[in-house]
């Protein structure tokens, strides 16, 4: 067995071990492309691409007789100074992932390309931890045969069907666990041992429970007692509640000193990409509730967010700060603590504890942000979560009307965009290429109160001046005049009318198929197609109006599209009943008032919208809680900025101007300000001089011959148009043939 050294006793408080508050040492004893980026990029595959896992990299190194590179990496990747720095940052533990080959070498048949055994490196880590007063969680990250078909277990297999759960060699895995437990049973720093990592959800639940039962027995019989070493049982892509019931049924509650392990990432899978920043924070709150039910360690988490979490009132940096503090506040409720992934990572600051700490995102010695208990959002999807308005300026009028400019966000968090005539969903931010104008399908005037309701038929006018249309299964923006190919039936989820952030489905009137990204085809999954006859998660779209900080006037349709010489007039506007049969939309006249009565003035409509706003509906308690959340966010952002400023050199006025220009160019989206409308120091970007909207570059002058729905007065406004990333959007052609009225100002 490994002989422990004399170390620091600060791990305990009153004789009781502290909860783990640590960081993983990923990419050291089990190589992964992110943490070990330097090694992977130095030895490429024959096709010029990087290897995807340690198995592939070892094959390359052996073919090129370059195993010395692996030995150099293992000797230099981590050291005693790193452990001392980890301790100085306020952490008390390290999680050390390793593969079975570090303990036992390659499998007996000699088919594995891994290099081992290499237990001397694990011995070093345990000795350093004892010397620095750190706890150690030994994590068997890669099991014999693999616990999944993914890279974290050492070998990524494609297609995934090449791996079956029976490939996992449970008996050999138990033997490796016994060897490790026997070796470190007398080491005071070793306070936890994980029996595997991210086991595939394809492994039957009863099979996994039996293996965990045997693993706990092996570790205890090897000499690691329950009062000193916690056995960690991963629950990956499964319901913790259901697995806890199965575990109780398997063991009858005979074990103590065990806990479940969860990995909570907010950036993988389309479920996370489709969430806004407020929805990510809501998920953190849900995690907190789960932590109160079971003994859990949050084994991996990061600061990475999905595509749908775009800057609003907060910049990306400030969002990262709030997200970091919210997670820390939540995960400190875990019975066994947490571990950040990872200590050193080349993928970016969201995965790198060192850089994130140096940039002021983690303040372990200060009060952590706690999310106020806001009332839950109404379940009718008419009124959005009050938390949304804390981080994003709501639309001036949440109701959606024909003639409005909208954005359509797909289920994967990317917005529908038009480049040339191609319609795809590629980017997570909003801009001109993502704008569509809702147009009616009959030659009638567009009133301000012409609300879009369930079952209505509308057309989508893209920025290139063409309408979205369906040609078989293909969707493009090439139709210049309205016909049945560009008509779409609007189906609303759990509501009667379309509002800002409503969930809708668009059904082609021509083919009766629903629009969605072509997710099932990996080579063309960004393309929008109309090939499904039913409504599901893939077909769900979120309607978003330009935020109140954006000067994007509502534009009427072109009259020329309805009266083209030599082209017959389109059929009367139709809608679809519940049984799928068309019905006339002339009943919509009644919603505008009886015959001979003028529609309600816009002021009355805005008053009605204000009465239906979330703040009014949820009451004063919600408003007070929302204010508390804004104040908490301000404190987090102010704290981080002050800590960064304390380490930064003095900034000259010239550098201040340059920084403001950089902020403006990186704000992206539709031109919405990334720092507006939050109190405290969140509005530090210098305000630009006012000018009339008619003087802005790229804005068309009003066309006197076209019907205007808003007065064309040259009113001074504060333009917020921002530079766009060339890589994602490029220069977009102007929308021609449409008057562009200014927004009315009160």
Secondary structure by P-SEA (a helix, b strand, c coil): cccccccccccccccccccccccccccccccccccaaaaaaacccccccccccaaaaaaaaaaaccaaaaaaaaaccccaaaaaaaaaacccbbbbbbccccccccccccccccccccaaaaaaaaaaaaaabbbbbbccccccccccccccccbbbccccccccccccaaaaaaaaaaaaaaccccccccbbbccccccccccaaaaaaaaaaaaaaaaaaccccccbbbbbbbccccaaaaaaaaaaacccccccbbbbbbbbcccccccccccaaaaaaaaaaaaaaaacccccccccccccccccccccccaaaaaaaaaaaaaaaacccccccccccccccccccccaaaaaaacccccccbbbbbcccccccccccccccccccccccccccccccccccccccccccccccccccccccccccccccbbbbbbcccccccccccccccccbbbbccccbbbbbccccccccccccccccbbbbbbccccccccbbbbbbbbccccbbbbcccccccccccccccccccccccbbbbbccccccccccccccccccccccccccccbbbbccccbbbbcccccccccccccccccaaaaaaaaaaacccccccaaaaaaaaaaaaaaaaaaaaaaaaaaaacccccaaaaaaaaaaaaaacccccccccccccccccccccccccccccccccccccccccccccccccccccccccccccccccccccccbbbbccccc
